[in-house]
């Protein structure tokens, strides 16, 4: 399984929006748990959001609740992270990952930069 991440431009001003896309080379089924995580410069990689079934998401990082929305489109084998009301603190390298047949796959890290 290959995960290809589209950063949706990757640049935004504070208060703006971006949408990250993660398209799988194969099928993303409802049984495949998908994750978005991020790593700010000099910091550990932190889990942002996870989803285990269609239209179901859990926002692990409380800082993104109410601003970020994780979703998936089964017809496109794609998961999304819609990021609204961006803050400078959201600046980080973002990663898409998923579990397929008990093996974790990672997409490439993509830089998101939010300017004030």
Secondary structure, 3 states (H helix, E strand, C coil): CCEEEECCCCEEECCCCEEEEEEECCCCCCCCCEEEEEECCCCCEEEEEEEEECCEEEECCHHHCCCEEEEEECCCCEEEEEECCCCHHHCEEEEEEEEECCEEEECCCEEEEEEC
